[in-house]
Amino acid sequence: MSQRTRQDRSTLRLVAYLRVSTDAQTEGLGLDVQKTAITEWADAHHHEIAAEFTDAGVSGSNGLDTRTGLAGAFTSLRSGDADGIVVYRLDRLARDLIIQEQLLAEARQHGWAVFSTSASEAAYLEDDPGDPSRKMIRQVLGAVAEYERSMIALRLRSGRARKAQRGGFAYGAPPYGYAAVDGELVEVADEQATLSRVRELQDEGKSYRAISETLTAEGVKPRRGRAWYPGVLARLVDTQDRARVPRRDAQQ
């Protein structure tokens, strides 16, 4: 694909890339929020979303080998199915600034457009040899965002440590199927029913994708968001298997 200029970019076919971390409490960015922002941005700029790729429950600090959704998005670009990629924020591509810059460099090398729905980021996405401050400002903004996430995570860890010292449940959000009440884990009836339904579908030999589609079709909603995703469901089941959270009445 040949290099495009800004003037050529009136209407483009784009792939949308969405990512939500395992630490949703720190980020507060659900897939629904990202999808809505990207859709509204594309409509406002008269671009077409040709395909959507998602990494659900995958940290942006993970290696690229774990990001199957991102790999799919770049494969689509390499095959010529789209002219560029759009993300909610640049940290959806990667939290690590070095990896983020490598991805942007690859996009520029192939002439792919890269867009962020953030107006402040959009102004500095394209490097200009005559204005090196563009790259510097983009990297400074990324460093500030990384610092803010680290401070939020530090405050959460400090709060959990103080709570643990007082004898309460202090390990983030309770696992699916449970709620923290007075420092103890107690079962949540509707979520326990969902877990039973998941095990039932597993016994029928259904894949996580098929189970996700079944739960969504049955109107069963996850704790966050509107629909189930295979990756999220797989981690939920794995967490349940590893945690083996005891029933409250079994502790008494």
N, C-alpha and C positions, 0 to 999 in steps of 0.2 A: 504494500500500500504506500502510495507516495505521501510525502509530507504535506500537511494541510496548513494553510494560514488561518488567522482568525477570521478573515473575510469569507473563507470557504465554509466556515462552520455555522452556516445558517440553520440547517436542519441535519441532525446526525442520528444514526441508529446506535444506541448505547446499551451496554450491559450494566445492570445495577448490581452492586455488591453490598451485601448486608452482613454484619457480624455482631453477635452479642456474646459478651464474655461470660465465663462461669461466675465472675464476681459482679453480678447484676446490681448488687446493693451499692457498689462503688460507682458504677457507671450510670445507672438509671436510664439506659438507652435500650428499649425493647425493639424487637424486630418490627412491630407494628408502627412505632414512632418513626423508625428509619424509612420504612416503605412509604408511609404517607408523605414524609418530607420529600423523598426522591420523586414520587409521582407528581406532587404539586410543583416541584422545581422543573421537571421535564415539561409539564403542561405550560408553565409560564414562559419557558424558553423555546417552546415548539420543537422539542426533541422527542424521538421515539424510543421507548424502552423495549429493546428487542428480546431480552432475556434477563432473568433474575437468578443470581447465585447467592447462596446463604451458607455461612458457617455459624451454627447455633451452639452456644456453650463452649466456644473456642477462644482462648485468650489471645489477644493480639501480640503478646510477647512470645508466643509459641513459635517454633520453627515453621517455615513455609511448607514443610513436608506433611504437616498435620492439617493444613488449610485446603481441604478438597474443594470447597466452594470457590476460593480465590483461584485455585488452579484451573477450575472449569471456566471461570471468567476470562483468564488470560488465554486459554485454549481457544475460546470463542473469538477472541481478538486476533489471534494468530491465523485462524482459518478464514478471516475476512468476514465473519458473520456480523460484526459490529465495527463501528468507527472509533469507539472509545468506551470509557468506563466512568460511572458516576457513583459516588459514595456520600453517605450522610455527613461524615467528617473524615479528614485524612487519617485519624487514628483508627478508623475502621479497617484501613489497609494494613497498618501495623503500628504498634505503640513504639517499637524500637525505631529511632530516627534514622539509623543507618539502613535498616531494611526498607523503611519508607522511602528514603531517597533512592535506593537501588531500584525499587519498583517504578518510581517516577522517571528515573533515567532510562529504564527499559521502554517505558511508554513513549518517551520523547524519541528514542532511537528508532522506533518503528513507526512513528508518526501518529500514534494513537492519542486521542484527546483524553484528558483526565479532568473530571469536574467534581467539585464539592458543593453541597447545598449551602455551605457556610459562605456568606458573602465576604467575610473577612479573610478566609482562606483562598477563595477564588481569585482575589486580586494578586496573589503571589504564586500561583500554581505554575505559571510558565516562566522559565528562566530567560533572562535577556542579557546577552554578553555585554551590552552597553549599560546595564544596570544590575550589577552583582548584588545590590542590596535586597533584591527580590528573594533570592535564595536564603540570604541571611535572615530576613524577617520571617520567612516560612519556618526556618529551623528554630528561631527564637520562640515563635508561637507554639511550635511543637514541644519545645523544652519546658515552657511554662505550663502547658497542659499536662505534661508528664509529671511535673512537680506537684501540681494541684491534685492529681490522682494519688500520688504517693502520700500527700498530707492527709487526704480523706481516708486512705487505707490505714495510716498510722493512728488517726483518731478512733477508727473502728476497733483496731487491735487493742488500744489503750482502754477503751470502754469495756471491751469483752474481758480484759484482764481484771479490771476492777469488779466487774460483775461476778467473775469466777471466784474472786477472793471472798465475796459475800455468800458463796455457795449456790449461785443461780446458774441456769443454763446460759452459756456464754460463747457459743460457737457458731455465730452467724444465724442465718435463717434455719429454722428447724427443717429436717428432711420432709419431703412430700409425704403426706399421710399423718403428720403430727403438728402440734402447736405447742408453744411454750406457755405454760400457765403456772404462775407462782413458782417459777424456777424449775418446773418439771415438764417433761414431755408427755402430752396426752394425745390420744388418737382423735383425728378429725374424721367423722363418719363418712362424709361424701368422698373425701380423698381416699379413705381406706377402701371404699366401694370401687373407686377407679382402679386402685392397685389390684384388687381382686379380678376386675374385668381384664386388666392387662395380662395377668397370669393365665386367665382362662383362654385368651386369644393366643398367648404363647404356646399353651398346651395344644392348640389346634394347628400349630406349626406356622403361624403367620409371622412375617417379617416385621421389623420395627416400622418400616414405611407403611405396611398394610395396617398395622395396629394404630398408627398415628391417624391414618385416613379414616379408620373405623370410629375412633374416639371423636374425631372432629365431626363426622357425619351423624353421630349419636347425640351431638350437642354437649359433649363433655369438654369443659374448658380447663386448660392448665392453670396453675396458680398465677402465672403471668402470661399475658397475651391472649389471643383469640383462638389459635390453632396449635396443634401438636406438631412437632418436628421429630424425625427419626433420631437425630443426634441427641436431642434433649431427652427423649424417651429412653434411649439406651443408657445415658448417664444416670437417669432416675432409677432405673432397674438395678444398675450396677451399685449405686449408692445404697439402695435397700438391701442388696445381697451382702455388701461388706459391713454395713452398719449393724444389721440385726438388732434394731432398736427394741428393747424389752417393753412389754406392755406395762402400764402403770400398776394394774392390779396384780401383776406377777411380782412386783417389787415389794408389795405390802405383806 
